[in-house]
Amino acid sequence: MGISGIGAEPRLRRTKGLHMPLRLQINLIIASMLLAFAALLAGLQLNNTSRGVREEIGGSNLVAIQVLSQVEATSREGGLPAMLGFLQALGRIRGNEIELYGEDGTLLYRSPPPRYKAGRDAPQWYARLVAPPLKSRDIVLPHGRVVVRPDPSRAILDGWDDFVPLLLTLLVGVLVANGLAHWLVGRALRPFQQLSGGLRAIALGDYANRLPALPGREARGLGEAFNSMAQSVQDGMLAREKARAATVALAENRELTQVIQTRIEEVRRQIARELHDDLGQQLTAIKSLGFAISHRAQGQDVRIAESARMVVECADAMYESVHQMVGQLRPPALDRFGLADALQDLVEQAGIQHPGVHIQLQIDGALDAVRGELATAVYRIAQESLTNALRHAQAQLIALHVRMQPQQITLEVRDDGRGLHPDWEQTGHFGVIGMRERAEGLGGSFAMEPIATGGVRMRASLPLLADTKRETNRG
């Protein structure tokens, strides 16, 4: 049930390739550690091989020098031919190259090539890594010299033959261990992949998405936390949708209320006009007929004259009642002279009906531009506030203050009455509800609050553009 996942997918696409997957990161770390361990073992093997070659060649060279030094006496007695015969009979000494030079530097003898692993040599790079520093030794004879050079090639080849299996073993071990680690990490991270998929679904607006029970204590805890979070998000979005629907319904209800109030004012105006025009004219006609009958019956029939006078008095009383009803239905001054005069008449009429109450009216600014529904709303709110203060609060001092501002008109009514009823905000107080609906229906605000010294303060603010906006909406 995607409610508001718009714009989430592009963000996911933008960030998808920015980070290396966790599984690959762990695999690279494990592979690096395995390679480092393999390199350490290879380094130890190379170090051991280098030390072994150095010890073997050093020992072999020392033995060769000692042997050749002992036969130096033979060369003195038999000369170079005797030394040549000895060397040919001796053959090759392991780990050494022996050369015999004559007195003139002619090469007379060189050791035969090694038979051990003949025809094979270790790679040059390996030989450079493990070969020890070598120095040749010269044995001076009466008519020539013998040169003994260390030859570590066979020892290095032995080391290479041992190093290759180790290197292959390490390589296979690294590959096998890394593959096993890759599989184990993937299995361990599978719950987190499910969690990642769930988060992605939530980001795309699927707030009904839930995760199954995940294996492992940590993963299970994360899954439960995710499901709880998803439920909270879903509940919040549903509550937001309900609040949005309630807001729309409230706006529609206020619009309907305003339409109803407008219609009521139109009906009141119509009824007031009919009462004033039709019934007023008929009462005037009845009064005229009563005067005529009374005049004709005067001196002839006292009873008819008295009845005619009673008809005239009754017509006057009915006319006065109709006049008051017309004023209550629709104040004539509001349509003829404007809001300021209508408020003044309202205050004066209230003062006449309640002579013991002091009522003040203060108007700041010109109210000539306030017409239509806005003027009606201000007048009705002032009328209801006065009624509440006089009828329910039993106030002795009432102050009405109307202020014209650049963007709104503000009405404030203060009284010194008994204050607000404890349950004034509950349902049933239709006068307060009507004032609030009138103000908020035109985009304004309404507030009532107690005064610390006693009484109530009512404040209503209505935007001056309310009528213009409503006319535009109607058009």
C-alpha positions in Angstrom: 0.0 0.0 0.0 2.3 2.7 -1.2 1.2 6.0 0.2 4.0 8.5 -0.5 6.9 6.7 -2.0 7.3 9.3 -4.8 10.9 10.3 -5.4 12.4 7.5 -3.4 13.4 5.2 -6.3 15.6 7.8 -8.1 17.5 8.4 -4.9 18.1 4.7 -4.5 19.3 4.4 -8.1 21.7 7.3 -7.5 23.2 5.8 -4.4 23.2 2.1 -5.5 26.7 2.1 -7.1 28.4 4.4 -4.6 29.2 1.8 -2.0 30.8 -1.6 -2.3 28.6 -4.4 -1.1 29.3 -5.6 2.5 29.8 -9.2 1.4 32.5 -8.1 -1.1 34.1 -6.0 1.5 34.3 -8.8 3.9 35.6 -11.2 1.2 38.3 -8.7 0.3 39.4 -8.4 3.9 39.5 -12.1 4.4 41.4 -12.5 1.0 43.8 -9.8 2.0 44.5 -11.6 5.4 44.9 -14.9 3.7 47.3 -13.5 1.1 49.2 -11.7 3.8 49.5 -15.0 5.7 50.6 -16.8 2.6 53.1 -14.1 1.8 54.4 -14.5 5.4 54.8 -18.3 5.0 56.5 -17.8 1.6 58.8 -15.2 3.1 59.8 -17.5 5.9 60.4 -20.3 3.4 62.6 -18.0 1.3 64.5 -16.9 4.4 65.0 -20.5 5.5 66.1 -21.5 2.0 68.6 -18.6 1.9 70.0 -19.5 5.2 70.3 -23.2 4.3 72.1 -22.3 1.0 74.5 -20.0 2.8 75.3 -22.7 5.4 75.6 -25.5 2.8 77.8 -23.5 0.3 79.9 -22.0 3.1 80.6 -25.5 4.5 81.3 -27.0 1.1 83.6 -24.2 0.2 85.5 -24.5 3.4 85.9 -28.3 2.9 87.1 -27.7 -0.7 89.6 -25.1 0.5 91.0 -27.4 3.2 91.3 -30.3 0.8 93.1 -28.3 -1.9 95.3 -26.6 0.7 96.5 -30.1 1.9 97.4 -31.2 -1.6 99.4 -28.0 -2.2 102.6 -30.0 -1.3 101.8 -32.4 -4.1 102.0 -29.6 -6.6 105.4 -28.6 -5.3 106.8 -32.1 -5.8 105.1 -33.1 -9.0 104.3 -29.6 -10.5 101.2 -28.7 -12.3 100.8 -32.1 -14.0 100.5 -33.7 -10.6 97.9 -31.2 -9.5 96.0 -31.6 -12.7 95.9 -35.4 -12.3 94.7 -35.0 -8.7 91.9 -32.6 -9.7 90.8 -34.9 -12.6 90.8 -37.8 -10.2 88.9 -35.8 -7.5 86.1 -34.7 -10.0 83.5 -32.3 -8.8 83.1 -31.1 -5.3 79.4 -30.3 -4.4 78.7 -26.6 -4.2 82.1 -25.5 -5.8 83.6 -24.7 -9.1 87.4 -25.5 -9.3 89.6 -24.1 -12.1 93.4 -24.6 -12.6 95.4 -22.0 -14.3 99.0 -22.2 -15.6 101.8 -19.7 -14.9 100.8 -17.8 -18.0 97.1 -17.7 -17.0 96.1 -20.5 -19.3 93.0 -22.5 -18.1 94.2 -26.0 -17.6 91.2 -27.5 -15.8 87.6 -26.8 -14.9 85.3 -28.9 -12.8 82.8 -31.0 -14.8 79.2 -29.9 -14.8 77.0 -31.2 -11.9 75.2 -34.5 -12.5 72.6 -33.8 -9.7 69.5 -32.4 -11.4 71.5 -31.8 -14.5 70.0 -29.5 -17.1 67.7 -27.7 -14.6 68.1 -24.4 -12.8 65.9 -22.3 -10.6 64.5 -19.1 -12.0 66.8 -16.1 -11.9 64.5 -14.0 -9.7 64.3 -16.8 -7.1 68.1 -17.3 -7.3 68.6 -13.6 -6.6 66.3 -13.8 -3.6 68.0 -16.7 -1.8 71.6 -16.6 -3.1 74.1 -15.6 -0.4 77.0 -13.2 -1.2 79.8 -15.3 -2.7 83.6 -14.9 -2.8 86.0 -16.9 -4.8 89.3 -18.2 -3.2 92.7 -18.5 -4.9 95.3 -21.1 -3.9 98.7 -20.0 -5.2 101.0 -22.8 -6.6 104.7 -22.7 -7.6 103.8 -22.5 -11.3 100.1 -21.6 -11.3 97.0 -21.2 -9.2 93.8 -22.9 -8.3 90.5 -20.8 -8.2 87.7 -22.1 -6.0 84.3 -20.5 -6.7 81.2 -21.3 -4.6 78.4 -22.7 -6.8 75.0 -22.6 -5.0 72.9 -23.5 -8.1 72.1 -27.0 -6.8 71.2 -25.9 -3.3 69.1 -23.1 -4.8 67.4 -25.6 -7.1 66.6 -27.8 -4.1 65.1 -24.8 -2.4 63.1 -24.0 -5.5 61.8 -27.6 -5.7 60.6 -27.3 -2.1 59.2 -23.8 -2.6 57.0 -24.6 -5.6 54.8 -27.2 -3.8 54.5 -24.8 -0.9 53.5 -22.0 -3.2 50.9 -24.1 -5.0 49.6 -25.3 -1.7 49.3 -21.8 -0.4 47.6 -20.6 -3.6 45.1 -23.5 -3.6 44.5 -22.9 0.2 43.9 -19.2 -0.3 41.4 -19.9 -3.2 39.6 -22.6 -1.2 39.5 -20.6 2.0 38.4 -17.5 0.2 35.6 -19.4 -1.6 34.5 -21.0 1.7 34.6 -17.6 3.4 32.5 -16.1 0.5 29.9 -18.8 0.9 29.8 -18.6 4.7 29.7 -14.7 4.6 26.9 -14.8 2.1 24.9 -17.3 4.3 25.5 -15.2 7.3 24.5 -12.0 5.6 21.4 -13.4 3.9 19.2 -12.1 6.8 20.7 -8.6 6.4 20.0 -8.8 2.6 16.4 -9.5 3.5 16.5 -6.5 5.9 18.0 -4.3 3.2 15.2 -5.4 0.8 12.6 -4.6 3.4 14.1 -1.1 4.0 14.1 -0.5 0.2 10.5 -1.5 0.1 9.6 0.9 2.9 11.5 3.7 1.1 9.5 3.0 -2.1 6.2 3.3 -0.1 5.3 -0.3 0.6 4.6 0.2 4.3 2.7 -3.1 4.6 6.0 -5.0 4.0 7.1 -7.3 6.9 10.1 -9.6 7.4 9.8 -13.3 8.3 11.6 -14.6 11.4 15.3 -14.3 10.6 17.8 -16.9 11.7 20.3 -15.9 14.4 19.8 -13.9 17.6 21.1 -10.6 16.2 19.2 -10.9 12.9 16.0 -11.9 14.7 16.3 -8.8 16.9 16.8 -6.6 13.8 13.9 -8.2 12.0 11.6 -7.6 15.0 12.8 -4.0 15.3 12.2 -3.5 11.5 8.7 -5.0 11.7 7.9 -2.7 14.7 9.2 0.3 12.8 7.3 -0.6 9.7 4.1 -1.0 11.7 4.7 2.4 13.4 5.3 4.0 10.0 2.2 2.4 8.5 0.1 3.5 11.5 1.5 7.0 11.2 0.8 7.2 7.5 -2.7 5.9 8.0 -3.2 8.5 10.8 -1.9 11.2 8.5 -4.3 10.1 5.7 -7.1 10.1 8.2 -6.1 13.6 9.4 -5.8 14.8 5.8 -9.3 13.4 5.1 -10.6 15.0 8.2 -9.1 18.3 7.3 -10.7 18.1 3.9 -14.0 17.2 5.4 -13.7 20.0 7.9 -13.0 22.5 5.1 -15.9 21.2 3.2 -18.1 21.4 6.3 -17.0 25.0 6.9 -17.7 25.8 3.3 -21.1 24.3 3.6 -21.7 26.1 6.9 -20.8 29.4 5.3 -23.1 28.7 2.4 -25.9 27.9 4.9 -25.2 31.0 6.9 -25.2 33.1 3.7 -28.5 31.5 2.7 -29.9 32.1 6.1 -28.9 35.8 5.9 -30.6 36.0 2.5 -33.8 34.4 3.8 -33.7 36.8 6.8 -33.3 39.7 4.5 -36.1 38.5 2.3 -38.4 37.9 5.3 -37.5 41.3 6.8 -38.3 43.0 3.4 -41.6 41.2 3.1 -42.5 42.0 6.7 -41.6 45.6 6.2 -43.2 46.1 2.9 -46.3 43.8 2.9 -47.2 43.5 6.5 -46.2 47.0 7.2 -48.4 48.4 4.5 -51.3 46.2 5.6 -51.0 47.4 9.2 -50.8 51.0 7.9 -54.0 50.3 5.9 -55.7 48.8 9.0 -54.7 51.8 11.1 -56.1 54.2 8.5 -59.4 52.3 8.4 -59.5 52.4 12.1 -59.0 56.2 12.1 -61.7 56.5 9.5 -64.2 54.3 11.4 -63.5 56.1 14.6 -64.0 59.5 13.0 -67.3 58.5 11.4 -68.6 56.9 14.6 -67.6 59.8 16.8 -70.8 61.3 18.3 -73.0 58.6 16.8 -71.9 55.3 18.3 -69.5 55.4 21.3 -69.0 51.6 21.2 -68.0 51.6 17.5 -65.6 54.6 18.1 -64.0 52.8 21.1 -63.5 49.6 19.1 -62.0 51.6 16.2 -59.5 53.2 18.6 -58.6 49.7 19.9 -58.0 48.5 16.4 -55.7 51.5 15.8 -53.8 50.8 19.0 -53.5 47.1 18.2 -52.2 48.1 14.7 -49.6 50.4 16.3 -48.4 47.6 18.6 -48.2 45.1 15.8 -46.3 47.6 13.7 -43.8 48.1 16.5 -43.4 44.4 16.9 -42.8 44.0 13.2 -40.3 46.8 13.2 -38.4 45.0 16.0 -38.6 41.7 14.2 -37.3 43.3 11.0 -34.3 44.7 13.0 -33.5 41.3 14.5 -33.8 39.5 11.2 -31.7 42.0 9.2 -30.5 45.3 10.6 -31.6 48.0 8.1 -28.5 50.1 8.9 -26.2 47.3 7.8 -27.5 47.5 4.2 -28.3 51.2 4.0 -25.4 52.9 6.0 -22.7 50.2 6.5 -21.1 48.3 9.3 -20.1 51.3 11.5 -23.7 52.6 11.8 -25.1 49.1 12.3 -22.8 48.5 15.2 -23.7 51.8 16.7 -27.4 51.0 16.4 -26.7 47.6 18.0 -25.0 49.1 21.0 -27.7 51.8 21.4 -30.5 49.3 21.2 -28.7 47.0 23.8 -28.3 50.1 26.1 -32.0 50.9 25.8 -33.0 47.3 26.6 -30.4 47.1 29.5 -30.2 50.6 31.1 -28.1 49.5 34.0 -25.3 48.2 31.8 -22.5 50.5 30.5 -21.7 49.6 26.9 -18.8 51.2 25.0 -18.0 51.1 21.3 -14.6 52.1 19.8 -13.9 52.0 16.1 -10.4 52.6 14.8 -10.3 53.2 11.1 -13.0 53.6 8.4 -15.3 50.6 7.9 -16.8 51.8 4.6 -15.0 49.1 2.6 -16.3 46.3 4.8 -19.4 44.9 2.9 -21.2 41.7 2.1 -20.5 38.5 4.1 -17.6 40.0 5.9 -19.7 42.9 7.3 -22.4 40.4 8.2 -20.0 38.1 10.0 -18.5 41.0 12.1 -22.0 42.2 13.0 -23.3 38.8 13.9 -20.2 38.0 16.1 -20.6 41.4 17.9 -24.3 40.7 18.3 -23.8 37.2 19.8 -21.0 38.5 22.1 -23.3 41.2 23.4 -26.1 38.7 23.9 -23.8 36.3 25.8 -22.4 39.1 28.0 -25.9 40.5 28.8 -27.9 37.3 29.1 -25.4 34.7 30.5 -22.5 36.6 32.1 -24.7 39.3 33.7 -21.9 41.9 32.9 -22.1 45.5 34.0 -19.4 46.8 31.7 -19.0 45.8 28.1 -16.4 47.2 25.7 -16.4 46.6 22.0 -13.3 47.5 20.0 -13.2 47.3 16.2 -9.8 47.9 14.4 -9.2 48.2 10.7 -5.8 47.0 9.7 -4.2 46.8 6.2 -4.9 43.1 5.8 -7.7 42.3 8.3 -10.4 43.6 10.6 -10.3 42.7 14.3 -13.2 42.7 16.7 -12.5 42.5 20.4 -15.2 42.3 23.1 -14.5 42.5 26.9 -16.9 42.2 29.8 -16.7 42.1 33.6 -19.2 39.3 33.9 -19.0 35.9 35.6 -16.5 34.5 33.2 -16.5 31.3 31.1 -18.7 28.4 31.9 -16.6 25.3 32.9 -17.9 23.4 29.9 -18.0 26.2 27.4 -15.9 24.3 24.9 -18.1 21.3 24.9 -20.9 20.7 22.4 -24.2 22.5 23.0 -22.9 26.1 23.1 -24.1 26.9 19.7 -23.6 30.6 20.0 -19.8 30.2 20.5 -19.7 27.5 17.8 -21.6 29.9 15.4 -19.1 32.7 16.0 -16.1 30.4 15.5 -17.6 29.0 12.3 -18.3 32.5 10.9 -14.7 33.6 11.6 -12.9 30.5 10.5 -15.2 30.0 7.5 -13.9 33.3 6.1 -10.3 32.3 6.7 -10.0 34.2 10.0 -9.4 33.2 13.7 -11.5 33.2 16.8 -10.5 32.9 20.5 -12.2 33.3 23.9 -10.3 33.5 27.1 -10.9 34.5 30.7 -9.6 37.8 32.1 -7.5 37.6 35.3 -9.6 40.4 36.9 -12.9 38.6 36.0 -14.9 38.4 32.8 -14.2 37.2 29.3 -12.2 38.5 26.4 -13.4 37.5 22.9 -11.2 38.2 19.8 -12.1 37.6 16.2 -9.8 38.5 13.2 -11.1 38.2 9.7 -9.1 38.9 6.5 -10.3 41.8 4.3 -9.8 39.7 1.2 -12.3 37.1 2.4 -15.2 38.5 0.3 -13.1 38.8 -2.8 -11.8 35.2 -2.6 -15.3 33.9 -2.0 -16.7 35.8 -5.0 -13.8 34.5 -7.1 -14.5 30.9 -6.0 -18.1 31.3 -6.8 -17.3 32.6 -10.3 
